[in-house]
């Protein structure tokens, strides 16, 4: 969702109320989700909403595959069993650690696509890089191979609590839902010892887990995006750009954003980010559950 990234990399306030409070006369490019949607559509058409979609898809495929493969291996090692029903009984601590390690591994494996996605989605019109290939060539030419991993450190710092919270809270919500199902069945004439959850329950658990993780870790995602677009040329109508080496490190970035932009600066883009991430995470968990059950049924 390009509007989320546009908010995160905008140094000016992202709400009309904040502009008034700070006595700023120069308008911000984007001051609300509806206004941003209208502007992007008017200036860039429908394709503007899919900026960076190709590298995003190329990122999601290896990221998801690596993440769930590593997660399954870690849970199998911790539980001493490869069966999903045994994994659910792992402690929240082990679920958190497994999710965090799986997220870190997947991030390293797919990070260049994440960087390219951010750059293409944030540039607006006129385009600095017309294609993913042109962005890749210019980054490797000017910054070398290491340029494809710009912002990796804050990304890993972000993914540890994000993936850990997402998987840890997902397993916790699943246990709570199972307990609620048993309680409901014990108070009615229907009794069942089946621990399986319905598709809707799994979706709700994934939705709640994704929302919790996003709300807690969004400030780190903002910092990550700032590092990824450091020095990127942008048209002046999009406001001030993030200069090269604008932040010394992640802590300095958090401090300076808080100092200059306030708490609202750390939560720029939180609404479109949550609208995107929460249902996407829920669908991913649901697909993973069904795929795991299907593979287990044909392999055993």
Secondary structure, DSSP 8 states (H G I E B T S, - for coil): -HHHHHHHH--S-SSHHHHHHTT--S--S--SHHHHHHHHHHHH-GGGGGTTHHHHHHHHHHHHHHHHHHHHHHHHHHHT---HHHHTTS-HHHHHHHHHHHHHHHHHHHHHHHHHHHHHHH--SS-S-SSHHHHHHHHHHHH-GGGGGTTHHHHHHHHHHHHHHHHHHHHHHHHHHHHHHHHHHHTSS---------HHHHHHHHHHHHHHHHHHHHHHHHHHHHHHTTT----GGG-----TT--SSHHHHHHHHHHHH-HHHHTTTHHHHHHHHHHHHHHHHHHHHHHHHHHHHHH-
